[in-house]
Each structure stands twice: as structure tokens, then as C-alpha cells.
Amino acid sequence: MQEDHVKLLLAEIGRINAALERLAGPAPAVNDWNAADVFVWAPARLHVQPVKRPNRIDIDLIRGVDHVRDILVDNTVRFARGLPANNVLLWGARGMGKSSLVKSVHALAARETGGGLKLIEVHREDIATLPTLLDVLKEAPFPVILFCDDLSFDHDDTSYKSLKAALDGGVEGRPDNVLLYATSNRRHLLPRNMIENEQSTAINPSEAVEEKVSLSDRFGLWLGFYKCSQAEYLEMIDGYAGHFDLDLPQEQLHAEALEWATTRGSRSGRVAWQYVQDLAGRLGKSLAK
């Protein structure tokens, strides 16, 4: 009888222990900074997940944005070498290579400075956890770029305050080994009607708007991306065709590419890439390099 009582007691203890583990959630993961150069932030486990094969293209294939490309390269290389650099907001026309440029510039700067520079993508829904991530990163042995892609905020969304705190650093200050790069279609990260609503309902309109607009002011560099001309679009097409050995007479290549852009109602790097994917498929060519 006593032996049965002990077994029942141990079983009950096991159930209680399992319940406590479920309530506590998963244990924080151990971050291996040597596992990759690119990571994705997983806040539930305080973990930066390594990305073995990042989705990026060679920087030479990004055309039509030479001026902003050179500024971003210079800023990133200086940061990777331990010199002062700025947080960057890349804003403007969709499909013009903002996120592609960030990833390609990171790869270039990492190669030029010995490979120590890390890139961590933070998903839009995880912006509120940025202060927690900064606490994790202040002990990291490498310079780190936090990358927020397609960043914007809607009405009643207060997570932008976490971003402001991350950019300013609060009392402790932002860790010296961390910069933040963000892309957005909006220069001020907030919709115009949201700013106008704040202005119309506030007791002091200028202060209400100041609170919202001041977010983008915390980025030291604003890099604007604009719709490309036909010549720039065709330059992108030629660059892709040459890089991937897509053999097609230039006259036919340009005619098809322009027709492709017309059916989509825009010219951009994204539209050029979509045409090149279609062309490569028709020619039976792989785009893997």
C-alpha cells in the first residue's frame, strides 16, 4: 500500500511540474552569433534565428539608385569598422529596391570589413519588443543592424513609441554596436489622414502633430526612392539579362519588358525582376548563381 501511495504522489508531482513548465513557456534559447550573418528575431524565446541562405541579390544588379546606394554603403561600412554612423530610413516608391539594397549593402560591408557585421530582421508585429532585443544585443560581440521592412503605423497603433525609445535609447542609451535600418513607403511612417486627424482634434494641434512626425526625425539619414524612368527600367532589364545569360536580341528584350511593365501599370525594379523570372522560365534558364 505504501509503495502505491508513493507512486501516486510521484505521478501527481510530475503533473504539477508539467503544468508549471507550460505556464512558464519555453526557455530562452542560446544565441549562436557564429551560426550566420543574417538572423530573424523571435521574441517568444528571446532568440535570434540564423538564416542560412538569405534572400538577396548582388548589389551590382540594383540599378537606378546609385546616389542613395553610395550613401548607404558608406554609412554601413563606417559602422562595421566601429566608426560613428546613423540610423537610416529608406522611403519612397514601392518596388524600387529598398529592402533589396539593405540586404545587399550588408553583404558588401560584411565582406569589406572581415565578416563581423550582423543583420537581424525584426517583423512589423514585433516592434513593441525592440527594447527587449536591445537588451539582448548590448552583450553581442559584433556590430548589428536591425532591419524593419515595410514599416508603417496605422491609427491607434502605439507600438511606434517602442521604436522611438529604441532609436533614442532611453536612459541607458542605444548600444554602440546597434543601428536601425527601416524601409517604408511613407516618409513620416504614418498615414496623412492620421496626422490630420490628430491636428483637428487636439487642443494644441502643433504639439499633437509633433509627437507623430518626430518619429522619422530620429533617423539620421533619409534616403528617398522615386519611380524610375523608362531608360532606368530598361537598364535594370539589361543588367539582369547580362548577369543571368538570358540570350534574347536586345530589341525583342526591350519590347517584351516594356509590354510587361505596361500590363502592370508601373516601372520598377520589382516589375523588372518579375519579367526576368518569366523570361528565364521560358528560356529554360535557372536564376541561381
C-alpha positions in Angstrom: 0.0 0.0 0.0 2.8 2.4 0.9 4.5 1.7 -2.4 1.3 2.5 -4.3 0.9 5.7 -2.3 4.5 6.8 -3.3 3.8 6.1 -7.0 0.6 8.2 -6.9 2.4 11.0 -5.2 5.3 11.0 -7.7 2.8 10.9 -10.6 1.0 13.9 -9.1 4.3 15.8 -8.7 5.0 15.1 -12.3 1.7 16.5 -13.4 2.2 19.6 -11.3 5.7 20.1 -12.7 4.5 19.7 -16.3 1.7 22.3 -15.7 4.3 24.8 -14.3 6.5 24.3 -17.3 3.6 25.0 -19.6 2.8 28.2 -17.7 6.4 29.3 -17.7 6.6 28.9 -21.5 9.7 27.9 -23.5 13.1 28.6 -22.0 15.2 31.3 -23.6 17.3 30.0 -26.4 21.1 30.3 -26.6 22.0 32.7 -29.3 24.9 31.5 -31.5 26.3 34.6 -33.2 28.7 32.4 -35.4 25.8 30.4 -36.9 25.1 33.0 -39.7 25.5 36.6 -40.8 21.7 37.2 -41.1 19.1 36.4 -38.4 15.4 36.8 -37.6 14.2 38.0 -34.2 11.9 35.5 -32.4 10.8 37.4 -29.2 8.9 34.5 -27.7 12.2 32.7 -26.9 14.5 35.8 -26.8 16.2 34.1 -29.8 17.8 35.4 -33.0 17.2 32.6 -35.5 20.0 32.1 -38.0 19.2 32.4 -41.7 21.5 30.0 -43.6 20.6 31.2 -47.1 19.4 34.9 -47.1 17.2 36.1 -49.9 19.3 38.8 -51.5 20.8 39.7 -54.9 24.2 41.1 -55.9 24.5 44.8 -55.3 25.6 45.4 -58.9 22.1 44.3 -60.1 20.4 47.1 -58.2 20.2 49.9 -60.8 18.7 53.5 -60.9 19.5 54.3 -57.2 23.3 55.0 -57.4 23.3 58.0 -55.2 21.4 56.5 -52.3 23.3 53.3 -52.7 26.7 55.0 -52.3 25.4 56.9 -49.2 24.1 53.7 -47.6 27.3 51.8 -48.4 29.5 54.5 -46.8 27.3 54.6 -43.7 27.3 50.9 -43.3 31.0 50.3 -43.8 31.8 53.1 -41.3 29.5 51.4 -38.7 31.1 48.0 -39.4 34.5 49.5 -38.7 33.4 50.9 -35.3 33.1 54.5 -36.5 30.1 56.8 -35.9 27.1 56.1 -38.2 23.4 57.0 -38.5 20.1 55.1 -38.3 18.6 55.1 -41.8 15.1 55.4 -43.2 14.7 54.3 -46.8 11.4 55.6 -48.0 9.6 56.1 -51.3 8.1 54.3 -54.3 7.3 50.7 -54.0 9.3 48.1 -55.8 12.4 50.3 -56.2 14.8 48.0 -54.3 14.7 49.5 -50.7 14.8 46.2 -48.9 17.0 44.5 -51.5 19.5 47.3 -51.1 19.7 47.0 -47.3 20.4 43.2 -47.6 22.9 43.7 -50.5 24.8 46.5 -48.7 25.0 44.4 -45.6 26.7 41.6 -47.5 29.1 44.1 -49.2 30.0 45.8 -45.9 30.5 42.4 -44.2 32.9 41.3 -46.9 34.9 44.5 -46.9 35.3 44.6 -43.1 36.0 41.0 -42.3 32.6 39.4 -41.9 31.7 40.5 -38.4 28.7 42.7 -39.3 25.3 41.0 -38.5 21.8 41.8 -39.8 18.7 41.0 -37.8 15.3 41.3 -39.3 12.5 42.5 -36.9 9.0 41.8 -38.1 6.5 44.6 -38.1 4.4 42.9 -35.4 7.4 42.6 -33.1 8.3 46.3 -33.0 7.0 46.5 -29.4 9.7 44.1 -28.3 12.6 46.2 -29.6 13.6 47.3 -26.1 13.9 43.6 -25.1 16.0 42.9 -28.2 18.3 45.8 -27.5 18.9 44.4 -24.0 19.9 41.1 -25.6 22.2 42.8 -28.2 24.2 45.0 -25.9 26.2 41.9 -25.0 26.7 40.8 -28.6 30.4 40.7 -29.7 29.6 42.1 -33.2 28.1 45.3 -34.7 24.4 44.6 -35.5 22.0 46.3 -38.0 18.3 45.8 -37.0 16.2 45.7 -40.2 12.5 46.6 -40.2 11.0 46.1 -43.6 7.9 47.9 -44.9 7.4 49.8 -41.7 4.3 51.9 -41.1 1.8 52.6 -38.4 -2.0 52.9 -38.5 -4.4 54.9 -36.4 -4.4 53.9 -32.7 -1.2 51.9 -33.1 1.0 52.8 -30.2 3.9 50.5 -31.0 5.7 53.3 -32.7 6.5 54.5 -29.2 8.7 51.4 -28.7 10.5 52.3 -31.9 11.1 55.9 -30.7 12.5 54.5 -27.4 14.8 52.1 -29.3 16.1 54.9 -31.6 16.7 57.3 -28.7 17.9 54.6 -26.3 16.2 55.9 -23.2 18.3 56.4 -20.0 20.9 53.8 -20.9 21.3 55.0 -24.5 21.2 52.8 -27.6 24.0 50.2 -27.5 27.0 51.4 -29.5 27.0 48.2 -31.5 23.4 48.6 -32.9 21.9 50.6 -35.8 18.4 50.5 -37.1 17.6 50.5 -40.8 13.9 50.7 -41.8 12.1 50.8 -45.2 8.7 52.4 -45.7 6.5 53.8 -48.5 5.8 56.8 -46.2 8.3 59.5 -45.3 6.9 60.0 -41.8 5.8 56.4 -41.3 2.3 57.5 -40.5 -0.7 57.9 -42.9 -1.5 61.6 -43.8 -5.1 61.2 -42.6 -3.8 60.1 -39.2 -1.7 63.2 -38.8 -4.6 65.4 -40.0 -7.0 63.8 -37.5 -4.5 64.4 -34.7 -4.3 68.0 -35.8 -8.0 68.6 -36.0 -8.9 67.1 -32.6 -6.0 68.2 -30.5 -6.1 71.1 -28.0 -2.7 72.2 -29.3 -2.5 70.8 -32.9 1.1 71.6 -33.4 2.1 69.5 -30.4 0.0 66.6 -31.5 1.5 66.5 -34.9 5.0 67.0 -33.5 4.6 63.8 -31.4 3.7 61.8 -34.5 6.1 63.3 -37.1 9.1 63.3 -34.7 9.4 59.5 -35.2 11.1 59.9 -38.6 13.3 62.7 -37.2 15.1 60.1 -35.1 16.6 58.6 -38.3 19.8 60.5 -39.1 19.6 59.6 -42.8 16.5 59.8 -45.0 17.1 58.1 -48.4 14.4 58.7 -51.0 13.5 56.3 -53.7 11.5 57.6 -56.7 9.7 56.0 -59.7 12.2 55.1 -62.4 12.2 56.4 -65.9 11.9 54.1 -69.0 15.6 54.3 -69.6 16.4 53.2 -66.0 13.9 50.4 -66.2 15.5 49.1 -69.4 18.9 49.4 -67.8 17.7 47.1 -65.0 16.4 44.6 -67.6 19.8 44.7 -69.4 21.7 44.2 -66.2 19.6 41.1 -65.2 19.8 39.7 -68.8 23.6 40.0 -68.9 24.1 38.6 -65.4 22.0 35.5 -65.9 23.0 34.9 -69.6 19.4 35.3 -70.9 20.1 35.3 -74.7 17.5 37.4 -76.4 18.0 40.1 -79.0 18.0 43.5 -77.2 15.2 44.9 -79.4 13.0 42.0 -78.5 14.1 42.0 -74.9 13.2 45.7 -74.5 9.9 45.4 -76.4 8.8 42.5 -74.2 9.9 44.2 -71.0 8.0 47.4 -71.9 4.9 45.4 -72.6 5.3 43.6 -69.3 5.5 47.0 -67.5 2.5 48.4 -69.3 0.3 45.4 -68.3 1.2 46.1 -64.6 0.8 49.9 -64.8 4.3 50.7 -63.4 8.0 50.5 -64.0 10.2 49.5 -61.1 12.9 47.1 -60.0 10.3 44.6 -58.8 8.5 44.6 -62.2 11.8 44.2 -64.0 12.7 41.2 -61.8 9.2 39.6 -62.4 9.7 39.9 -66.1 13.2 38.4 -65.9 11.8 35.4 -63.9 9.2 34.9 -66.6 11.8 35.2 -69.4 14.2 32.8 -67.6 11.4 30.2 -67.3 10.5 30.5 -71.0 14.2 30.1 -71.9 14.7 27.2 -69.5 17.4 29.0 -67.6 18.0 28.9 -63.8 18.4 32.2 -61.9 20.5 30.5 -59.2 24.1 31.9 -59.1 
